[in-house]
């Protein structure tokens, strides 16, 4: 498409996005709500700080006693828009990070609108009808309601390009469009929410099958899509392989126990197709919905819905039949266990597949399906001169109804949130907590007994470490450690302190506990309605123990750790067949402490065993006086190593070789994709919009 030919439509789409997110983009004190602040902002804050210090963002030391940042897919470390927006915050200032992330999201939504426009033009729709589709997708239910889920927003923006590439591949195996499809699918993975990637991959194959079924494409088209799947997975290997390793070492592998029969969008959400405020979603004080508010909003405009239904029901052409089938399939799947069919399909899936699927994240497929069908309806039932007016009416409707709602906009005046110097709006509490924890190197950790759960994940923003966290990829060993003083299920991700007298709390280097209610520890301060308690049984971050207790595996180690008589100051539980002979005590001095590198100076009269109360994970290596030594799993979650008598220099380095291997795979296939697109671009110019495609939509 030539820009000069359609620049009016493009500017209109740009204006729609800018107006829809005007508060977040242009007004001070507004930002995306909920998980954007509790999950994505802490992750981006750590990335920004690492780049500012000139460090590789590999190991995040502020939550769960440390965890592999690069392997956490939600961090979207390898997703270019997130990386650029985060890096830019170091230029404009850390306070601008939320807005820069929002700008990155808005630009991608515009990109999604443009690709939707191109898709409809490729199907043979007039520009006005294509504008209708683009408006509905970029302002409709998915992007309106999912602002808190930044990874979902990122991933959903690539879906129109995925479908466009599938349509282009109907005519034959074309390397340019294979490369484009593979890159678009890979981007849905790197975007940070694998459930949306699953929806994108699945919809690409489903679209190809539907096209073949209605004789719009040869039967071999689905095979081409499967080849693109493989290429995309290799492109995204830099994230997929490390995340697979983290999944194996995290509670994520138990997600099926939490999902039970599958989840999905409740049937009651369908009311909002016509009555957007049916569940009082526009006022959180009145909200009475049966589930998450962000999945109870399906409004795509009344006129848009009418056009989509008309395209489905009134003598549909082959393209309308194709997208009707795809949209109906997406609807059944996104409703999950709300329907017998969805429940049966989900429970029939293997557990390893089931844990990566949340049916509700098929919402972007449903939203784009409605948008495409509405464009088909506009093309068939409205004269060309009325199509643009219909697009304008739909745009105004969606702007008036959906913009500025609680699920896409919040204000710091309503929810203060956390910044580097303020904890839920209290600068005094943040300053006091920082002054208390920084009396040691590295700083002591803090924890929570009766405090907002959102505080569990703000360590990277405050740059104050905690033993807690709140992440679906929570390290399994960290959760098992917390179950010593906070009973719960093994699949849990965030447990507050219940038994503050547990010695394991001190083992985790937790010296201070925040709580509204009383805790059996010494009071230090009362600030902003919370009491700061001091744990006198805290152990140093690095210390020697006189005894070892071997354990066969995590289960036996956790059983020993949870025992009432376990004393971490005297005994280290080691998952290795080491001698139980008494060991010498020793002294430890921290020479240097960085997220990826630790340098210690030790002294002991005899052979000893050093416990490091930092999380163990594959990739951590140790040396003594420059010579490699084994690094053991100690006390379920931590690291330990044997240190000979005398004075020594002990170093620990995080060297995730799995990252370097997977990055090499991604780089190789990215070069192939880039070269293919570059070389094939001149010959990939699209034929006239109706060429080779049935005119009837």
C-alpha positions, 0 to 999 in steps of 0.5 A, a space after each residue: 500500500 502506498 502511504 500517499 494513497 491512504 495517509 488520511 486513513 493512517 492519520 485517523 488510526 493514529 488519532 484514534 490511538 492517541 485519543 484513546 490512551 490520552 491520559 496515560 500518554 500525555 497527562 502526568 500522574 496517569 498510567 496503566 493499572 494493576 499488573 502493569 505496576 505490580 509485575 511489568 514495572 518492577 521487571 522493567 525497572 531492573 532492566 533499566 538499572 542494569 543498563 544504567 550500570 552497564 551490567 548484563 541483566 541476567 540475575 535479579 537479586 531483589 525477589 525470591 532471594 534471587 532469580 534468573 531475570 533473562 529466563 523470565 518470559 514476562 520480562 520480555 528482555 529480548 523484545 525490541 520495543 520493551 528494550 528500547 523503551 526501557 533504555 530510553 528511560 535512562 536518557 529521559 529519567 527513571 520517572 518517565 519509564 511508565 510513560 515510555 512503556 505506554 508509548 511503546 504499547 500505543 505505537 504497536 497498537 497503531 501498527 496492529 491497526 495498520 496491519 488490519 487495514 492491509 489485511 482487509 485490503 488484501 481480502 478485497 475490501 474497499 479502504 473504508 471497510 478496511 478502516 472499519 476493521 482497523 478501528 474495531 481491532 485497535 479500539 475494541 475489547 482486547 486492547 481496551 481491557 488488557 492494558 494491565 497485561 503488557 505482554 498480552 498487549 504486545 503479543 496481540 499487536 502481531 496477530 493481524 500481520 500473522 493473518 496477512 502472511 497466511 493469506 499471502 501464502 495461499 498462492 504458493 511457497 513464498 520465502 518473503 511471506 514465510 519469513 514475515 510470518 515466522 518473525 511475527 510469530 516469534 515476536 508473539 513469543 518474545 512479547 512476554 506472554 506465552 498464552 497469547 503466542 499459543 493463540 497466535 500460532 493456533 489461529 495461524 494454523 486454524 486460518 490455513 485449515 479454514 481457507 483450505 476447507 473453503 477452497 481459498 487455498 491449497 490443502 498444503 497451506 497448513 503444512 507451510 504454516 507448520 514450517 513457519 511455526 518451526 522457524 518462529 520457534 528457532 527465532 525465539 529460542 533465545 527466550 524459549 530455551 531458558 524459559 523452559 529451563 526456568 519452568 522446570 525449576 519453578 512452580 509453573 509446572 504445577 499450574 494445572 493443579 491451579 487451573 483445574 478444569 481449564 479456566 476461560 472467560 465466563 459466559 456472562 461476559 457475552 452480555 457486554 457485547 451489547 451492554 458494555 457496563 453490564 457488570 459495572 466495570 466502569 466503577 470498581 466500587 460497584 463492580 459485581 462481575 463473576 471473574 477478573 474484570 479484564 476478561 468481562 469486557 467484550 464490547 466492540 461497538 454496536 454498529 461493528 457487532 451488527 456488521 459482523 453478524 450480518 456478514 456471518 448470517 446473510 449469504 456469506 461469501 467464502 472469506 466471511 465463512 472462513 472468518 466466521 468459522 475461525 471466530 466461532 472456534 476462538 469463541 468456544 476456546 476462549 470460554 474454556 470450561 464455561 462450555 462442556 466442549 471447552 472443558 472436555 478439550 482442555 482436560 484431554 490435553 497432556 499436562 505439559 501442554 495444559 500448563 501453558 494455556 489460559 483459554 481466556 487469552 484467545 481473546 485477541 483472536 476473537 477480537 480480530 475475528 469480529 473486526 475482520 467480519 465487520 469489515 466484510 459486512 461493511 464492504 458488502 452492505 454499505 456503499 463506499 461513501 458510507 463506509 468511512 462514516 461507519 468507521 467514524 461512528 464506531 471509533 467515536 462509540 469506542 472512544 466514548 464508551 471504553 477509553 479512560 476506564 479502570 481496566 485501562 487507566 489509573 491515577 496515582 491520586 487514586 493508587 499511589 503505587 511504588 517508586 524508588 523513593 516511595 512505598 505506596 505513597 509513603 516516602 518515610 516508610 521507603 526511606 526508613 526501610 532503606 536505612 535499616 536494610 543497608 546496615 549490611 553489605 549486601 543489604 538485609 532482606 525485608 518481608 511481609 506478614 500483613 501487607 499489600 501483596 503487591 509489595 512482594 514484587 516491588 524490590 526491583 523498584 525500591 532496590 531493596 531485596 526481599 525473600 518474597 515475590 509474586 510471579 507465576 514463574 516463582 522458583 520452586 525452591 524459593 516457594 518450598 523455603 517459604 512454606 517453612 513459615 507460610 503454609 500453602 500449596 506447592 503451586 503458590 507464587 506469593 506467601 506472606 509470613 505466618 510464623 515469624 518465629 521460624 528460624 528459616 526466616 532468619 536463614 533467608 537473611 530477612 531482618 525486617 518484617 512489615 505488617 499491619 497486625 501484630 507479629 511476635 518480633 521486636 518493634 522498630 518503627 510505625 510508619 504510614 499505618 504499618 509496623 516495622 519489626 526486627 528479626 533478631 534471629 537473622 543470619 548473615 548472608 554468608 556464614 559457615 556451619 559446623 554440620 552437614 545433613 545430606 539429602 537425596 533430592 528436593 523432597 527430602 531436603 524440604 522435609 528436613 527444612 520444614 522440621 520443627 527442630 531444624 537449626 540453620 545456624 548449626 546444620 546445612 542440608 546439602 543435596 549431595 553425598 557429603 561427609 557428616 564429620 564436624 566442620 570448622 567455623 570461619 569468618 567471611 568478609 564481602 569484598 564485592 557484591 554484584 547481581 552476577 558476581 560475588 567476591 568473598 574473603 574467608 578465614 577458617 582454622 579447618 575445613 569448613 562449609 560456607 552457606 550463601 543465602 542467595 538462590 541456587 540456579 543452574 549457571 552459578 559457578 564458584 572458584 576458590 583462589 581462582 580454581 573451580 570448585 563444586 557449588 552445592 544446593 544448600 538448605 533447599 534454595 541456597 548455595 553452598 561450597 566446601 572451603 579448605 582451611 586458611 585464608 581464601 578468595 571465594 568467587 561466585 559468577 553467574 554464567 548461564 551457558 544455556 542463554 549463550 547457546 540459545 542466543 546463537 540459535 536465534 541469531 543464526 535464524 534471525 540472519 536467515 530471516 533478515 536476509 530473506 526479507 531483504 533479498 525478496 522485498 522487491 519481488 514481494 510487492 502485493 498484487 492488486 487487492 482483488 487479484 486471485 481472491 473472490 470478490 464476494 466477502 
